Amino acid sequence: MNYAVDPELQAKEYLEKHRIMELLSQLTSFLLFDRPNKPREYLITLLERLKIAKLTGVAFPFFMENSNIVSMFEMMDSSGRGCISFVQYKEALKNLGLCTADEVLHDDGHIITLDKFRDEVNRRMQEIWSSF
């Protein structure tokens, strides 16, 4: 196959280069999380907020506010011990779209507290948005 004239390969490269699939995945997550009455206007506003954040350095839009992160952590910490297992931590990151299935996370043997979980969710969200 000649790469120079293969439109499918060119399209794939374009999508990867500009991280379009990741962007669409994040936008879809926001959309499903908030379920606005006017989804098109909502997406336009979200993209405008992303552009402003990139230009000015203000905070990127996050669909996981602190109260959401706490609620998620508390659901995983059903015994109320104040920590979750590494497996729960990794699954939560995957469910939030903040960790790919093939990403290797290393269990450092430390317990995962709410603070560590929140910091990692926020760090990964910042990393994702800043890459677009």
C-alpha positions as CSV (number, residue, x, y, z in Angstrom):
1,M,0.0,0.0,0.0
2,N,1.3,3.4,-0.9
3,Y,1.1,5.5,2.2
4,A,1.2,8.8,0.3
5,V,-2.1,8.0,-1.5
6,D,-3.9,5.9,1.1
7,P,-6.6,8.1,2.4
8,E,-7.5,5.7,5.3
9,L,-3.9,5.8,6.5
10,Q,-3.8,9.6,6.2
11,A,-7.0,10.0,8.1
12,K,-5.7,7.7,10.9
13,E,-2.5,9.7,11.1
14,Y,-4.4,12.9,11.2
15,L,-6.7,11.7,14.0
16,E,-3.7,10.5,16.0
17,K,-1.6,13.6,15.4
18,H,-4.3,15.9,16.7
19,R,-5.6,13.5,19.4
20,I,-9.2,13.9,18.0
21,M,-10.4,10.6,19.3
22,E,-9.3,11.4,22.9
23,L,-10.9,14.9,22.6
24,L,-14.1,13.4,21.4
25,S,-14.0,10.8,24.2
26,Q,-13.6,13.6,26.8
27,L,-16.3,15.7,25.3
28,T,-18.7,12.7,25.3
29,S,-17.9,12.0,28.9
30,F,-18.8,15.6,29.8
31,L,-22.0,15.3,27.8
32,L,-23.1,12.1,29.4
33,F,-22.2,13.3,32.9
34,D,-24.1,16.6,32.6
35,R,-26.8,15.6,30.1
36,P,-27.6,19.2,29.1
37,N,-30.9,20.0,27.4
38,K,-29.1,21.7,24.6
39,P,-26.1,19.4,23.8
40,R,-24.7,21.3,20.8
41,E,-24.6,24.6,22.7
42,Y,-23.1,22.8,25.7
43,L,-20.3,21.3,23.6
44,I,-19.6,24.7,21.9
45,T,-19.4,26.3,25.3
46,L,-17.1,23.6,26.6
47,L,-14.8,24.0,23.6
48,E,-14.7,27.7,24.1
49,R,-13.8,27.2,27.8
50,L,-11.0,24.9,26.7
51,K,-9.7,27.5,24.3
52,I,-9.8,30.2,26.9
53,A,-8.0,28.0,29.4
54,K,-5.3,27.2,26.9
55,L,-4.8,30.9,26.1
56,T,-5.0,32.4,29.6
57,G,-3.9,29.6,31.9
58,V,-7.1,29.6,33.8
59,A,-8.4,26.2,35.1
60,F,-9.5,23.7,32.6
61,P,-13.1,22.4,32.7
62,F,-13.4,19.3,34.8
63,F,-16.5,17.1,35.0
64,M,-15.3,15.6,38.2
65,E,-15.8,18.2,40.9
66,N,-14.5,17.5,44.4
67,S,-17.9,16.3,45.6
68,N,-18.0,13.8,42.8
69,I,-14.5,12.5,43.5
70,V,-15.4,12.1,47.2
71,S,-18.6,10.3,46.4
72,M,-16.8,7.9,44.1
73,F,-14.1,7.2,46.7
74,E,-16.7,6.6,49.4
75,M,-18.6,4.1,47.2
76,M,-15.3,2.2,46.8
77,D,-14.5,2.5,50.5
78,S,-17.7,0.8,51.6
79,S,-16.1,-0.1,55.0
80,G,-15.2,3.5,55.8
81,R,-11.5,2.7,56.4
82,G,-10.4,5.8,54.6
83,C,-8.5,3.9,51.9
84,I,-9.1,1.8,48.8
85,S,-7.2,-1.0,47.2
86,F,-4.8,-0.5,44.3
87,V,-7.1,-2.6,42.1
88,Q,-10.1,-0.3,42.9
89,Y,-7.9,2.8,42.2
90,K,-6.8,1.5,38.8
91,E,-10.4,0.5,37.8
92,A,-11.7,3.9,38.9
93,L,-9.1,5.6,36.7
94,K,-10.0,3.4,33.8
95,N,-13.8,4.0,34.3
96,L,-13.2,7.7,34.3
97,G,-11.2,7.5,31.1
98,L,-8.1,8.6,32.8
99,C,-6.1,5.4,32.4
100,T,-6.0,3.2,29.3
101,A,-6.5,-0.5,29.6
102,D,-2.9,-1.2,28.6
103,E,-1.3,1.5,30.8
104,V,0.9,0.0,33.4
105,L,0.4,1.5,36.9
106,H,2.8,0.4,39.5
107,D,1.5,-0.5,43.0
108,D,4.0,1.1,45.3
109,G,2.5,-0.7,48.3
110,H,1.1,2.5,49.8
111,I,-2.6,2.7,50.6
112,I,-4.8,4.9,48.3
113,T,-6.3,7.6,50.4
114,L,-8.9,10.1,49.3
115,D,-6.3,12.8,49.0
116,K,-4.1,10.6,46.8
117,F,-7.1,9.6,44.7
118,R,-8.3,13.2,44.3
119,D,-4.8,14.5,43.4
120,E,-4.3,11.8,40.8
121,V,-7.8,12.3,39.2
122,N,-7.1,16.1,39.0
123,R,-3.6,15.7,37.8
124,R,-4.7,13.3,35.0
125,M,-7.6,15.6,34.0
126,Q,-5.2,18.6,33.8
127,E,-2.8,16.5,31.7
128,I,-5.5,15.4,29.3
129,W,-7.0,18.8,28.7
130,S,-3.7,20.6,28.4
131,S,-2.7,18.2,25.6
132,F,-5.5,19.4,23.3
